[in-house]
Amino acid sequence: MSGALIALLCSILINFLANVFSVVIEFILITQAMMPTDVFKGVLDIDTELFTQWLPYVNWFVPLDYAVLLFGTFLDAYASLIIFLYFKRIIRSIFSGGSITKIIAEFLK
């Protein structure tokens, strides 16, 4: 008798949870249907932009692939300079103790 009662309570609980989740999912779907499909469709539609029609002509005068390569090289060189300056500062702070280390520290300035 108690096993049947537990099974009945579990069945009621499962049906209740299924109905609650079904209501939540239906509410989400109704809300999604009321929302606009794409807010930025006109803004982010690259194929209809005027600039994409002129891009081959601009690229003939200013090669964009080379400009991107040059900018990336500049960023690599600048990052290397910053890393070198911090490394030099660390080495200088380590070797600023004795007489030979002072010479090395002055050399690294």
C-alpha positions as CSV (number, residue, x, y, z in Angstrom):
1,M,0.0,0.0,0.0
2,S,2.7,2.5,0.9
3,G,4.6,1.7,-2.4
4,A,1.6,2.5,-4.4
5,L,1.2,5.8,-2.5
6,I,4.8,6.7,-3.1
7,A,4.4,5.9,-6.8
8,L,1.3,8.1,-6.9
9,L,3.0,11.0,-5.2
10,C,6.0,10.7,-7.5
11,S,3.7,10.7,-10.5
12,I,1.9,13.8,-9.3
13,L,5.2,15.5,-8.6
14,I,6.6,14.6,-12.1
15,N,3.4,15.9,-13.8
16,F,3.5,19.1,-11.7
17,L,7.2,19.8,-12.6
18,A,6.5,18.9,-16.3
19,N,3.6,21.4,-16.4
20,V,5.6,24.1,-14.7
21,F,8.5,23.7,-17.2
22,S,6.0,23.6,-20.0
23,V,4.5,26.9,-18.9
24,V,7.9,28.5,-18.6
25,I,9.0,27.3,-22.1
26,E,5.7,28.5,-23.6
27,F,6.2,31.9,-22.0
28,I,9.8,32.1,-23.4
29,L,8.5,31.1,-26.9
30,I,5.7,33.7,-26.7
31,T,8.2,36.4,-25.7
32,Q,10.6,35.4,-28.4
33,A,7.8,35.6,-31.0
34,M,7.0,39.1,-29.9
35,M,10.6,40.3,-30.3
36,P,11.8,41.7,-33.6
37,T,13.8,39.2,-35.7
38,D,17.0,41.3,-36.3
39,V,17.3,44.8,-34.8
40,F,20.6,45.5,-36.6
41,K,19.8,44.1,-40.0
42,G,20.3,47.3,-41.9
43,V,23.3,48.4,-40.0
44,L,25.3,45.2,-40.2
45,D,24.4,44.1,-43.7
46,I,27.8,44.3,-45.3
47,D,26.8,43.2,-48.7
48,T,24.6,46.3,-49.2
49,E,27.1,48.7,-47.9
50,L,28.5,51.3,-50.3
51,F,32.0,50.8,-49.0
52,T,32.2,47.2,-50.2
53,Q,31.6,48.3,-53.8
54,W,34.6,50.7,-53.6
55,L,36.9,48.4,-51.6
56,P,38.7,46.9,-54.6
57,Y,39.6,50.4,-55.8
58,V,40.7,51.6,-52.4
59,N,42.7,48.4,-52.1
60,W,44.5,49.1,-55.4
61,F,45.9,52.4,-53.9
62,V,46.3,51.3,-50.3
63,P,46.9,47.6,-50.1
64,L,45.0,46.6,-47.0
65,D,46.6,43.2,-46.5
66,Y,50.0,44.9,-46.4
67,A,48.7,47.6,-44.0
68,V,47.4,44.9,-41.6
69,L,50.7,43.1,-41.8
70,L,52.6,46.3,-41.1
71,F,50.4,47.2,-38.1
72,G,50.8,43.7,-36.7
73,T,54.6,44.0,-37.1
74,F,54.5,47.3,-35.3
75,L,52.6,45.9,-32.4
76,D,55.0,43.0,-32.2
77,A,58.0,45.3,-32.1
78,Y,56.4,47.6,-29.5
79,A,55.5,44.6,-27.3
80,S,59.1,43.4,-27.6
81,L,60.4,46.8,-26.6
82,I,58.2,46.9,-23.5
83,I,59.2,43.4,-22.5
84,F,62.9,44.3,-23.0
85,L,62.6,47.4,-20.8
86,Y,60.9,45.5,-18.0
87,F,63.5,42.7,-18.3
88,K,66.3,45.3,-18.1
89,R,64.8,46.9,-15.1
90,I,64.6,43.5,-13.3
91,I,68.2,42.6,-14.2
92,R,69.3,46.0,-13.0
93,S,67.5,45.7,-9.7
94,I,69.1,42.2,-9.2
95,F,72.7,43.2,-10.0
96,S,72.8,46.6,-8.1
97,G,74.6,45.1,-5.0
98,G,78.4,44.6,-5.4
99,S,81.2,46.3,-7.4
100,I,81.1,44.0,-10.5
101,T,77.3,44.0,-10.3
102,K,77.2,47.8,-10.2
103,I,79.2,47.9,-13.5
104,I,76.8,45.5,-15.1
105,A,73.9,47.5,-13.8
106,E,75.4,50.7,-15.2
107,F,76.0,49.0,-18.5
108,L,72.3,48.0,-18.6
109,K,71.1,51.5,-18.1
